[in-house]
Amino acid sequence: MSKHETLSVIPRNSSTAPAPRHDGWTPARQATFLRELASSHSVAEAARAAGMSRQSAYALRARLRGEPFDLAWYAALRCRIDMLAEAAVDRALNGVEVPHFYKGKVVGTSRKFDERLTVALLAMRDSFRAPRASVPAMSDPAAQYGAHDFRRLAERVERGPATWDEEREEAYAQLRSEYDEYAGSDWEEADEEEVVADEEDDVAEG
């Protein structure tokens, strides 16, 4: 590594699969659960698709509160909630077309607006925003993901590790390894330069 190269703190993708969890929730099962949850919006169906129970899914989320799996769960639900919110807003703004019949035939239409829906949406507007719990530092691995990054979060859960702390430890270990490699090559270059200088001095003295 050159002296002028920047040391990376992003962990390399490990070819070694993460150790299986004692509760059966492997990274692959977690990813299957999350993708099915985003599709069906049903925890029971998602757990069934992953070959696990609904109760164990909630238990896993409780243990990994604030970790990639938890954030991906939230993002999976947002995928469906956002669609429902858009449809509700459209109905509130544009109303619903209502047909009018006379003797079994449609003779006209009108638009019906539901004021209760409008009021409910206004009251719930804050719930459509991502929670503002704690904002991670930009150097933190959690800062790479937002509430709408479901696909990336599911991939992150699938490849592991399970917690942000483990990812930080991997990054720091890689950084230390690269630094040791860099420092070692630097010392070797210095030793070589010293040997050459000594040889040149010997030739000059001889």
N, C-alpha and C positions, 0 to 999 in steps of 0.2 A: 504493500500500500504506500502510495506517495505521501510525502509530508503534507502536501497541499490538499489532499482529499478530505472530504467531510465525513466524519463518522456518523453512521446511520443508527438511530435508536428504534427503528421499526423492526420487529422480530421477523426473522425468516420463517417461511412456511415449513413446518417440520414434517418430514415424511413418516415419522413415527405416530401411529394412532394414539389418541389419549387413552389412558387406562379406563376400563369400564367401571361405571358407578355400581356400588353395592346394591342400589335400589332398582337396577335394571334400566334406568334412563340414560342410555348411551347417547352420544352426540347425534347419531343418525336418527334415533327415535325422537329426540327433542326437535330436530329439524322437520321431521315428518309431521309431528304434532302441530308445530307452528304454521306450516304451510296449509294443513287441513283446517286449522282454526281460522286462518285468513280467508279461506274459501267458503267454509260452512258457517262460521261465526258460532259454532257449537263446541263447547269444551268436551262434552261427552263423545261426540262424533270424532273429534280430533284425537282424543285419548284412545278410542277404539281403533282408529287408523294406525296409531303407533303401537298397538298391542299392549296398552297400559290402561289403568283405571282412571276415572275422572278424579277420584280422591287423591291419588298419588300425583296427578298433574298439579293440583292446587298445593299439595305439600311441597313439591319441587319448587314451585314459584315462590312459596313462602321462604324456603331456605335460600333461594338465590335472589332475594329482594334487592333490586338495584343493579343486578348483574345482567349480562347480555340476554339470557333467557327471559328474564322479567321484562326488559325493555322491548324485546321482540314480541312478546305476548301482547303488550300494550299496543305496539305498532300493528299487529295483526288485527286487533279489534278496531283500530282506527281505520283500517282499509274499508271495513264495512260501514262503520259509523259515518265516515265522510260521504259515502254514497247515499246513505239514508238522509243525511243532513242536506245534501244538494237537492235531493228529490223533494224534501219538505220545504226548503226555501223556494224552490220553483213553484210549488203549489201555493205557498203563501203569497208570492209576488204576482203570479199569473192566474191563480185560481184553477178550478177544474171545470172543464166543459161539460155541461149537463144537457142532454137531448130532451126535446119536448115532443110528445106524441099526440096525435089526434086520429082516432079510429085505427089505431095500430100502426100508423105511419109517422115517421119523423117529419115534423113540420118546422122545426127550428131548433136552435141551441142558444144557451146563455152560459155565462161564466159565474160560478159560485165561489165566493171567497170565504174562507173560514177564519174569522178574526181570532178565535181561540188558538188556532195553530200559530198565527203571527205572534200573539202575546207569549205563547210558550217558547217559541224560538228566540224571541228577544230576551226572555228570562234565562235561557240556557246558553246564550252566546259565549259566556266565559268557559263553558265546559268543552267547547270545540277547540280550545287552545291546549297545547302541550303543557303538562305540569311544570312549574318552575321550582322544583325541589332544590337541587344544588347544581350549579353550573360548573362542569369540570374545566380545568385549565386546558389550554389549547394543546399542550404536550401530553395530556392524558389520553389513553386509547379510547375512553368513553366519549371524548369530544368529537370523534370521527363520525358518530352516528346521531341521527335525529329521530323524532317520533314518526317520521314518514319514511324512514329508510328500512322498510320491512325486509325487502329482498336481501340487502346487504347484511342485516342483522341475522337473518335465518342462516345465511352462509357462514357468518361469524360463529354462530352457535354450533353449526355442524363441524367446523374445523377445530373448534376449541381455542384456547382453554376455557374452562367454565367461568372463571371470574376475571375481573379487570386486574386484580392484584397479581394473578398468575401471569397475565400478559405483560404487566410491568416488569415482573421478575425476569421473564424471558428476554425482554428488551434490554434490561440492565445487564443480563448475563452476556448477551450478544455485544453490547457496547464495551463491556470489560474485555471480552475476547478480542474484539477489533483493536481496542486500545493496547492490549498486551502485544498483539501482533505488530501494531504500528511502532510501539516503543522498542520492541525487540529488533526490528529491522533498522530502526534509527540508531540503536547502539551498535549494531553490526557495521553500519556504514561508518560510524565514528571510529570504530576499532580499525577498519580497513584504511581509513584516511590516516590514522596514527601510525600504522605499520609502514605505509608508503612514505610518510614524512620521515620516519626513522631511517628507512633505507636510503632516502635521498641525502640525509645528513651524513650517513656512513660513507656514501660515495664522495661527497664533498670533502670530508675529512681525509679520505684515502687519497 
